[in-house]
Amino acid sequence: MDIRYHDEQDIVQHAATNRDESIREIILERIAAILTEVYKEEITQFTPEALSAHLAFKADPRLNDLRLALERLDRNEYGQCIFCKGQIAADLLRQHPTAHFCEQCAGILRKRTSSPAYGFQRR
């Protein structure tokens, strides 16, 4: 398939769309894994709509963080640090798709609280 771009903005938009879809797949896979492994639910469809029905009435903070990450994707706010509004590194988001903070802000928060920053924990 030959994709032709009209300008640099088209290239950036295409890359962002591909990144968002990749991240969405990672998030949906993690939701499905938790539902299957922890709640022993049989997942037959991996769409956001199908998984949201399985999420109902589950007070699992991991599932809630993943659901909120999907909502940020839908609002085009995903990957933006909630403190400085800067971009969170793509590699960090692939590893921790629920990250709320860029590495710099997470580091500041860890120093202030002497504990791992919520939404960003190194393993």
Helices and strands as residue ranges (DSSP letters): H 8-37, H 48-55, H 61-74, H 90-95, H 103-113
